[in-house]
Amino acid sequence: MKTNTGSSQTPAAGNHRNTLPRKQKSLTSFRSRLHWHCHFIQKLEDEPELEFRAMHRELEGMKTGPNDSERLQRWQQGQTGWPLVDACMRSLQHTGWLNFRMRAMLMAVASYQLWLHWRDPALHLARLFTDFEPGIHYSQAQMQSGLTGINALRIYNPVLQSQKLDPNGEFIRRWIPELAGVPREMIHTPWLMTPTQKAKFGGNTYIAPVCDHEQAARAARKAVGDFRKQHISREETGRVLDRHGSRKGPHQTRPKAAAKQTQDNQLSLFD
């Protein structure tokens, strides 16, 4: 009820002659989010099985057998050895919230670099999110795990993400006290520190990476690509696209900004 009311009222407010361009842009973005929200809620309404099996049914067989329990536990505990990944998980455990990009990264790292079946990581995150919404959560968990068959693979590089989103290591140091004294030029790859550097700056107690993330990412991309070539049919992909593909909402024209925008739309790690 609230969503429908908000969706019906925002166009009138946004198109009012006295509405500032900045407010118009905000209301347009808000309407877009309402459409996106309803679209994902509808996915689970249309196919409740998405909570338990892959959206693209033929991709369910890509990973078989039980998950590697050690890798799963290290991911759950924020002990993968990749600072930003671990900081995000520890922050989530403490606060119950994380911004969208970091949620996606946690799920993608579990699915690709750690090669875990999507279900266990998805359940773990569901238990932690204070804003858990199953309709959005399970579709996004599968999308970030490459199981829709209609979306591009999103394999995150945890070091590049760390350097880009937390260049000074402030977020990392807040949630990983083992690295509190490590300088910014070493904070993203502490496993490359020499024994002398560790003795000087600390970091001796921080765990080594669970694997080589670049090598694991390459292996995962190849494994997914090979499986798709051998086991994926056009019929099933067409079914998924027809049932769950994005639907265009009402045409929305974004007002042009009056001045150059310098703020990134991505929420800060600290928000």
C-alpha positions as CSV (number, residue, x, y, z in Angstrom):
1,M,0.0,0.0,0.0
2,K,2.8,2.4,0.9
3,T,4.7,1.6,-2.2
4,N,1.7,2.3,-4.5
5,T,1.0,5.5,-2.8
6,G,4.5,6.7,-3.0
7,S,4.7,5.7,-6.7
8,S,1.5,7.6,-7.5
9,Q,2.4,10.8,-5.6
10,T,6.0,11.3,-6.7
11,P,5.3,12.1,-10.4
12,A,2.9,15.0,-9.4
13,A,5.5,16.3,-6.9
14,G,8.4,16.0,-9.4
15,N,6.5,17.7,-12.2
16,H,5.3,20.6,-10.2
17,R,6.6,23.9,-11.6
18,N,8.0,25.0,-8.3
19,T,10.1,21.8,-7.8
20,L,13.8,22.4,-7.9
21,P,15.8,20.3,-10.5
22,R,17.8,18.6,-7.8
23,K,14.5,17.5,-6.1
24,Q,13.1,16.4,-9.5
25,K,16.2,14.2,-10.0
26,S,15.8,12.7,-6.5
27,L,12.2,11.9,-7.1
28,T,12.9,10.3,-10.4
29,S,15.5,8.1,-8.8
30,F,13.0,7.2,-6.0
31,R,10.4,6.2,-8.6
32,S,13.0,4.1,-10.4
33,R,13.8,2.3,-7.1
34,L,10.2,1.6,-6.4
35,H,9.9,0.0,-9.8
36,W,13.0,-2.0,-9.2
37,H,11.8,-3.1,-5.8
38,C,8.4,-4.3,-7.1
39,H,10.0,-6.1,-10.0
40,F,12.2,-8.2,-7.7
41,I,9.4,-8.9,-5.3
42,Q,7.4,-10.2,-8.2
43,K,10.1,-12.6,-9.2
44,L,9.7,-14.6,-5.9
45,E,5.9,-14.2,-6.1
46,D,6.0,-15.8,-9.6
47,E,8.4,-18.6,-8.7
48,P,8.7,-19.3,-4.9
49,E,11.2,-22.0,-5.7
50,L,13.8,-19.4,-6.2
51,E,14.5,-19.5,-2.5
52,F,15.7,-23.1,-2.9
53,R,17.0,-23.7,-6.4
54,A,18.7,-21.8,-9.2
55,M,16.6,-19.4,-11.3
56,H,18.1,-21.1,-14.4
57,R,17.3,-24.7,-13.6
58,E,20.0,-26.1,-15.7
59,L,22.6,-24.2,-13.7
60,E,21.6,-25.9,-10.5
61,G,23.9,-28.8,-11.4
62,M,27.0,-26.6,-11.9
63,K,28.1,-27.2,-8.3
64,T,27.4,-30.5,-6.6
65,G,28.3,-32.0,-3.2
66,P,28.7,-30.3,0.1
67,N,30.4,-27.0,0.4
68,D,34.0,-26.8,1.6
69,S,33.2,-26.3,5.3
70,E,36.5,-24.5,6.1
71,R,36.1,-22.0,3.3
72,L,32.5,-21.3,4.3
73,Q,33.4,-20.8,7.9
74,R,36.2,-18.4,7.1
75,W,33.9,-16.4,4.9
76,Q,31.2,-16.3,7.5
77,Q,33.6,-15.3,10.3
78,G,35.4,-12.6,8.3
79,Q,38.6,-14.6,8.1
80,T,39.2,-15.0,4.3
81,G,42.5,-13.0,4.5
82,W,41.2,-10.4,2.0
83,P,40.9,-7.2,4.2
84,L,37.9,-5.5,2.6
85,V,35.9,-8.8,2.4
86,D,36.6,-9.5,6.0
87,A,35.9,-5.9,7.1
88,C,32.6,-6.0,5.4
89,M,31.5,-9.3,7.0
90,R,32.6,-8.2,10.4
91,S,30.8,-4.8,10.0
92,L,27.7,-6.6,8.9
93,Q,27.8,-8.9,11.9
94,H,28.0,-5.9,14.2
95,T,25.5,-3.5,12.5
96,G,23.2,-5.7,10.4
97,W,23.6,-3.5,7.4
98,L,25.9,-3.1,4.4
99,N,25.7,-1.1,1.2
100,F,24.6,-2.7,-2.0
101,R,28.0,-3.0,-3.7
102,M,29.6,-4.7,-0.7
103,R,26.7,-7.1,-0.3
104,A,27.2,-8.1,-4.0
105,M,30.9,-8.5,-3.4
106,L,30.5,-10.8,-0.4
107,M,28.1,-13.0,-2.4
108,A,30.3,-13.0,-5.5
109,V,33.5,-13.9,-3.6
110,A,31.7,-16.8,-1.9
111,S,30.4,-18.1,-5.2
112,Y,33.4,-17.6,-7.4
113,Q,36.7,-17.3,-5.6
114,L,35.6,-19.7,-2.9
115,W,33.4,-21.7,-5.3
116,L,30.7,-22.3,-2.7
117,H,27.1,-23.3,-3.6
118,W,24.9,-20.2,-3.4
119,R,22.5,-21.5,-0.8
120,D,24.6,-21.5,2.3
121,P,26.1,-18.0,1.8
122,A,22.6,-16.6,0.9
123,L,21.2,-18.0,4.1
124,H,24.0,-16.7,6.2
125,L,23.5,-13.2,4.8
126,A,19.7,-13.4,5.2
127,R,20.2,-14.0,8.9
128,L,22.4,-11.0,9.3
129,F,20.5,-8.3,7.3
130,T,18.2,-6.3,9.4
131,D,16.5,-5.2,6.2
132,F,16.2,-8.7,4.8
133,E,13.5,-8.9,2.1
134,P,13.4,-12.5,0.5
135,G,12.0,-11.3,-2.9
136,I,15.1,-9.1,-3.4
137,H,17.6,-11.1,-1.5
138,Y,17.3,-14.5,-3.2
139,S,17.2,-13.1,-6.8
140,Q,20.2,-10.9,-6.0
141,A,22.1,-13.7,-4.4
142,Q,21.6,-15.8,-7.5
143,M,22.4,-13.0,-9.8
144,Q,25.7,-12.4,-8.1
145,S,26.4,-16.1,-8.3
146,G,25.9,-16.3,-12.0
147,L,22.8,-18.5,-11.8
148,T,20.2,-16.5,-13.7
149,G,21.6,-17.4,-17.2
150,I,20.6,-14.0,-18.5
151,N,23.0,-11.7,-16.6
152,A,26.7,-11.1,-17.1
153,L,29.1,-12.6,-14.6
154,R,30.1,-10.2,-11.9
155,I,33.4,-11.4,-10.4
156,Y,34.8,-8.9,-8.0
157,N,38.5,-8.4,-7.4
158,P,38.7,-7.8,-3.6
159,V,42.0,-6.0,-3.8
160,L,40.9,-3.5,-6.6
161,Q,37.6,-2.9,-4.7
162,S,39.6,-2.3,-1.6
163,Q,41.9,0.2,-3.2
164,K,39.0,2.0,-4.9
165,L,36.5,2.2,-2.1
166,D,38.7,2.4,1.0
167,P,42.0,3.8,-0.4
168,N,43.3,4.9,3.0
169,G,42.2,1.8,4.8
170,E,40.0,3.5,7.3
171,F,37.1,1.1,7.1
172,I,39.5,-1.9,7.1
173,R,41.3,-0.7,10.3
174,R,38.0,0.0,12.0
175,W,36.8,-3.6,11.6
176,I,40.1,-5.5,11.5
177,P,42.1,-4.5,14.6
178,E,44.9,-6.9,13.5
179,L,45.8,-4.4,10.8
180,A,45.4,-1.2,12.8
181,G,49.0,-0.2,12.4
182,V,49.5,-1.2,8.8
183,P,50.1,1.8,6.5
184,R,47.8,2.5,3.5
185,E,50.3,1.3,0.9
186,M,50.2,-2.2,2.5
187,I,46.7,-2.4,4.0
188,H,45.1,-3.9,0.9
189,T,47.6,-6.8,0.5
190,P,49.0,-7.5,3.9
191,W,50.1,-11.0,2.8
192,L,52.8,-9.3,0.7
193,M,54.4,-7.7,3.7
194,T,57.9,-8.9,4.7
195,P,58.6,-10.3,8.2
196,T,60.5,-7.1,8.9
197,Q,57.5,-5.0,7.9
198,K,55.1,-7.1,9.9
199,A,57.4,-6.7,12.9
200,K,57.4,-3.0,12.5
201,F,53.7,-2.3,11.6
202,G,51.9,-5.4,12.9
203,G,49.7,-7.7,10.9
204,N,51.3,-10.9,12.2
205,T,48.0,-12.1,13.7
206,Y,45.9,-11.5,10.5
207,I,45.2,-14.7,8.6
208,A,46.7,-15.5,5.2
209,P,44.4,-15.5,2.2
210,V,42.3,-18.7,1.7
211,C,43.6,-18.8,-1.8
212,D,45.0,-16.7,-4.7
213,H,42.0,-14.6,-5.5
214,E,43.1,-13.9,-9.1
215,Q,43.8,-17.5,-10.0
216,A,40.6,-18.6,-8.3
217,A,38.6,-16.0,-10.3
218,R,40.1,-17.2,-13.6
219,A,39.3,-20.8,-12.7
220,A,35.7,-19.9,-11.8
221,R,35.1,-17.9,-15.0
222,K,36.4,-20.8,-17.1
223,A,34.3,-23.4,-15.1
224,V,31.1,-21.4,-15.5
225,G,31.8,-20.7,-19.2
226,D,32.5,-24.4,-19.9
227,F,29.4,-25.5,-18.0
228,R,27.2,-23.1,-19.9
229,K,28.5,-24.2,-23.3
230,Q,27.9,-27.9,-22.5
231,H,24.7,-27.9,-20.4
232,I,22.6,-24.7,-21.1
233,S,19.7,-24.8,-23.6
234,R,18.1,-21.9,-25.4
235,E,14.7,-23.1,-24.2
236,E,15.5,-22.7,-20.5
237,T,17.3,-19.4,-21.0
238,G,14.3,-18.2,-22.9
239,R,11.9,-19.3,-20.1
240,V,14.0,-17.4,-17.6
241,L,14.1,-14.3,-19.7
242,D,10.4,-14.4,-20.4
243,R,9.5,-14.9,-16.8
244,H,12.1,-12.9,-14.9
245,G,13.7,-10.5,-17.4
246,S,13.6,-6.8,-16.6
247,R,10.3,-5.0,-17.5
248,K,10.4,-1.4,-18.6
249,G,8.5,0.9,-16.2
250,P,6.9,4.3,-17.1
251,H,9.3,6.5,-19.2
252,Q,11.2,8.8,-16.8
253,T,13.2,11.7,-18.0
254,R,16.0,12.7,-15.6
255,P,16.3,16.4,-15.2
256,K,19.7,17.8,-16.1
257,A,21.8,18.8,-13.1
258,A,22.3,22.5,-12.8
259,A,25.9,22.1,-11.9
260,K,28.5,19.3,-12.2
261,Q,27.9,16.6,-9.6
262,T,31.0,15.5,-7.7
263,Q,29.4,13.1,-5.3
264,D,29.4,9.4,-6.1
265,N,26.0,7.8,-6.1
266,Q,27.5,4.8,-4.3
267,L,27.0,5.0,-0.6
268,S,30.1,5.3,1.6
269,L,31.4,2.3,3.4
270,F,30.8,4.3,6.6
271,D,27.2,5.3,5.9
